[in-house]
């Protein structure tokens, strides 16, 4: 690629300047082609980044001494290089300083960030929006196995062929200048660390499905964390919420190993090992280690907050609670008792999935909706009490018609008198018992 430059110098016989200097457009085009070529080979993925760096640095040194490129042109070329080789991580990437107290908590500098509208956020995290605006420029650009939009503002996905070769490749570095991680972008069983750029604004739905991830630092520029963004990052045990984050989606941290959350955003609160919204009406994540926990009165919504909390054995929910959503108590493997007060309206999908020690549950009057696979893998669940206010049950909540995830111990579904006809469309008739559990067990004992 750079052979053309050497040929121009052969006629100069020691002259330290180009007679015909390259235009800025030519510099940009040549360097971009070198850095972003996609050779469809594993060797390229592992070796080309270092080769590109060495090649470009060598050429940059040579051209600096011999060319007459203007300062503006040099700056433009440097910007392209920094985009391509993804260096600068050793610098103050996340605009932070370490505390002098010896702790590893982060202090984010206060920055004024223009808040994006819902439409702007949607356009950033949804790659389909850009497909409609596709031009002659390729929609996707690849750097190694990472796929970006043509303007490099969106990280689209990690190529499915990605695998780990050596410990250094367990780290994914996302290019500086990227503004969003699109929905369903990264799914890897092997990645242990993801390095995010200072420019990042949005993280989309289910962005990271990385069971082995141990370390991720959210930059100060971040504003939006989508639904289930870090769901199933089982080894992620600490996270810091930057000051500009104004939205955290449903089940954003469900099924993680979080033991510590540090918050710098005024839109959220931490109290008694719980992350809440500003008004403390939505419980986002519980990260304590108690065996018994009572959700405080005033909470109206729980979104995936207790999933993966294997220390909990008993949970008491308040009368103020209106709904708990997707994965709320999922994989609470030691949960034996849950007390649900009247006031609840909706139980989300897979809410109790994997609660293997839960033996009984009483669903109070007022509940209208129960989500799909609600009690999947509740292997010891023996009986359930249903109210007469049920309006919709989504699918087979006990997995009775499946061989996998079935509630194999379920014996009784207690329903109010005169409602058998209504519940017959949801459950096998041989499991339905009209009346209360107390009356039933007392009559059988006698």
N, C-alpha and C positions, 0 to 999 in steps of 0.2 A: 504493500500500500504506500509506504513512504519512499519507495524507490524513485519516484518521480522527483522528489526533493533532492536526492543525491545526484541525479543526472543534471539537475540545474546548476549544481555547484561545481561539477567537473570542469566547466569552461571558465570558472572564475579564477583558477590558479591562485588560491589563497585569499581571494577577496572575501571579506567578512560579511558581506551583505548579498541578498538576492537581488538580481536585476528584475526578475518577474516574481514578486511575492504572491503567495496564494491569497485568494479572497477569503473573507470570513465564511461565506457559504460553503466553499470547497473544504475548508478545515472542518467545519461542523459535519458535513456530509461524510467525509472520509473517516473521521473518528467515530462517528455514530455507527457506520457500517461495520467497523472493526469490532466495536464493543457489543453490538447487539445481534450479530449474525447467529443463526440457529442451525447448528450442524447435526442435530439429532444423534449425538453420541455421548456416552457417559464420560469419555475422556475429556471432552470439551467442558462438561459441567464442572469437573473437578480441577482442571488445569488451566482453562482459558482465562479465568479471572486474574490469576497471578501473572500469566503470560502477557495479558493485555496491559496490566499495570507496568511491568518491566519494559515492554515495548514502547508504551506511550511515554513513560518517564524518560527513557533514553532519547526518544525522538524530540521530546519537549526541551531537553537540555541542549540538543544540537541546534534546534531551530531558534532557541532563545538567543544564541550567540551569533547566528548567521542571518536571521530574517529581519525584515523591517515591519513586522506586524505591529499594529497600533495597540495601545494599552486596552482599549475597548474590545478589540478582537481577541486579545489574550484572555481577558476576563470571560468572554463568551465561551471560548474553547474550554477554559477551566471548569465552567459550570457543567458543560456536557460530560467532561471526564468525571467529575464528582458524582454525577447521576449514574454513570455507567459502572464505575468500579466500586461504588457503595462504601467508600472509606469515610473517615471522619468520626468513627465510633469511639475513638480514643479521646475525642474532645468532649466538651460539655454538651453532649447530645440532647439530653433531656432538660437542659436549662435548670440544673439543680445543684445544690451543694450538700455535702455530707454534714451531719450534725457532729459537733465536737465532743459530744457526751459519750462517744463510743458505741452508740446504737446504730442500727442500719436503717433507721427510718429516713425518709427523704423530705427535704424542704423544697417546695416549689416556689419559685419567684412569682410575684404577682404580675400578671400580664393582662392587658385589656384585649379581649378577643371578640370579634364581631360574631354575634350569635346567628347561626344559620336558621332559616325557616324550615318547616316540615318538608316542603317541596324540594328545597336544596339538599336536605339530608337524604331524602328518598332517591334523588337522582344520583347521589354519590355512592350509595350502598347497593343500588340495583343495577347490575351491568346491562340488563335488558334495555334500559333507557338509552344507553349510548349506542346500542345496536341500531336503533332507529335513526341515529345521526351518522351512521357509518358513511365514510367518504372513500376516496381512492386509497387513502392511507390505511394500512392494515389496522384492524380494530385491536388486535392483540399483538403485543411485543413480548418476546421471551428473553429472559436473562437467566441462563442456566435452566432450571426447572420452574422458575417463577414466571407467571403470566401477568402482564400489566395491560391496562388500556393504552391506546396509542399515544396519549399525552402523559402517561405515567402518573396520573392522578389517582388511579384506582388499582389496587392490588386485587386481581380477579381470582386467582387460585394458585395453589401449588400443584404442579403437574402430577398426575397419578403415578408416573414412573419414578417419582422421588424415592430414594432410599439412602440409608446412611452408610458412608464409607469413611471410617475413622471418627474419633470423638469430636473433631472440629466441625464436622458436618451435621452435628446434632443441633446446631444453632442456625436459625433462619433470620437473615438480615433483610429487612424491607427497605427499599430505596428511599433516600431523602427526597422530599417533594411529593411523596404519596399522601393523598388526603383521606383515603378511605380503604378499609378492608371490606370487601364485598361479602355478601351472605354466602355461607358454606365455602369459604375460601381455603381453609387449611384443615386437612384431615390426615393425621399422621400418628402412628403408634410409636414413633422413634424420636421425634423432636423433643428436646429438653429445654430449649430456650428460644424465645422469639424476641428480636430486637426491633422496636418500633421507631419510626422517624419522628423528629420534632414537628413535622408538618401535619401529622395525623389528626383528623377531626372526627371521623366516624368509624365505628366498628359495627359491622352488620350482624344479622341474625345467624346464629350457629357458626360464627366466623372461625372459631378455634375448637376443633374436636381432636384434642391432643392429650392422650391419657398420661404421657410421660413428661409433660412440660413442668418444669420446676421453677422457672424464673421468667417473669415478664414485668416490665416497667412501663406504665402508661404515661405518655408525654403530657406536658402542661397544656398543649393545644387541644387535647381531646375534649369533645363536647357530648358525644352520643355513644352509648353502649347498648347494642340491640338485644332482642330477646334471645336467651340461651347462648349468649356470645361466648362464654367460657364453659358451657355445659360439658361434663365428663372430663374436664381437666383434673383428674383425680389426685395428682401429686402437687398441684398448685396450692401452697399452704399460706401464702401471704400476698396481699395486693394493696396498693395505695390508690385512692380515688383523687385525681387531680382537681384543682380548683375550678376549672371551667366546665366540668361535667354537669349537665343539667338533666340528663335522662339516663336511667338504667332500666332495661327492659325486663319482662317477665322471665323468671328463672335464669337470669344472666349468670349467676354463680352456682347453679344447682349442680349437685354431684361433683363438687370440688373438695379438696382437702383443706380448705381455708381454716386456719387457726388464728389468723390475725388480719384485721382490716384497719388501715389508717385512712382517715378522711380529711380532705382539705376543701371540699366543695360546700358552699353555703346552702345547697339544695338538698343536703342529706345530713342525717344525724346518726351518731353512734352512742348507744346506751345499753348497759348490761349485756355486753357481747352480742349486740344486734345492730345491724345497719338498717335504718329507716329512711323514709323520705322526710322532707323538711317538717311536715306537720305530724310526723310519727303515726300516720294512719296506714301506711303500707310497710309491712315487714319484708325487707328484701333478702336479708341473709342473717342467720344465726351462726356464730362461730365459737360458741362456748363449748364446755366439756362436762356440763352437769348431767346427772342422770334423770333429773326432773326439772321441767321448765313450765312456767305459766306465762302465757302471752298476755301482756298488759291490756287493760281495758282502754278502748279508743282505737285500737287497730281494727281496720275494716277489711283489709286485704292482705293475704300472704301469697307470695309468688316464689315457689321453689326454695323457701328459706331453710328448711330443715333436711333437705335431701342429703344423704350420705353421712348424717350425724349418728354414728353407730354407738355413741355413749348414752343417748337418750332412752329411757325406759318408760317414762310417763310424760304426757303433754296435756296441759289444760288450756282450752281455747276460750276466749271471752265472748260475752253476749253481743258485743259490738261487731263481731266478725261477720261479714257478708259473704265472702268467698275465699277459697284457697285454690290456687291454680295448678298448672302443669308441674308434676314432679315434686309437689310440696313436701311430702314425707317419704319420698322414694328412697329405698335402701337404708331406712332406719332399722337396721337388722335386729336391734335389741328392744325395739319399741313393743311394750306389752299392753299398754293402756293409753287410750286417748279419750278425753272428755270433751264433747262438743256441745255447746250451749245453744239454746234456741236463738234464732236470729240469722243463722247461716242460710244462704239461698242456693249457692252453687259449689259443687265439688268438681275440681278439674280433672283432666285425663291423667291416668297413671299416678294419681295423688298418693296412693299407698302401695305402689308397686315395690315388691321386695321387702315388705315388712314381715319377715318370716316368722316372728314370734308373736305377732298380734293374733289373739284368739277370739276376740269379740269386738263388735263396734255397734254403737247405738246412734243412728242417724236421726236427729230430732225433727219434729214438725217444722215446716217452713222451707225445708230443702226441696227445690224443684228440679234441679238438673244434676246428674251424675255423669262424669266423663268416661270415655272409653278406657278399657284396661285398668280401671281404677284400683282393683285389688289383685292384679296379676302377681304371681309368685308369693301370695300370702298363704304359705303352705300349712300353717297351723290355725288359720281362721276357721272357727267352728260354727259360729252363728252371727247373724246380722239382723238388726231391727230396722225396718223400713217405715217411713211415715206415709200418711195418705195424701201428702201434698205433692208427691212426685208427679211431674209433668213429662219428663223426658229422661230416659236412660240410654246413653249412647253406646250401642254395641253390647258385647258380652263382657260385663264388668268383672265377672269371676272366672272368665276363660273356661267355662264348663264344657264347651264344645271343642276344646283344643287339648292336645297332649302335652304341650309346653306351656308353663306358666299357670297351670290349672290350680284352683283352690281345692286341693285334694282332700282336705279335712272338713269341708263345708257340709253341715248336716241340716241346718235349719235357717230359713229366712222368715222371720216373724213379721207379719203384716197386720194392719188394723182389721177388725171384723168387717166382713162384707166387701173386701177389696180384692178377693182372690181373682175375680174376673179381670180386673185391671192389671194385676201383676203377672198373670198367666202368659202374657205376650212377651215378658222379659225373662222369666225364670221357669225352670222345670216345675211342674205342679207337685211332684213328690217332695220338693224342698219347702214348699209354702206351708206355713202354720199361722192360722188366724188367732190373734190374741197376744198377750205379753209373754216374755220368757219366764217370768216368775210364776205365772199361772200354769204354764205348760210344765215346767220342771217340778213344781209342787204336786201337781196332779199325777205325774208319772212316778214320783217318789212314794206317794201314798198308795 
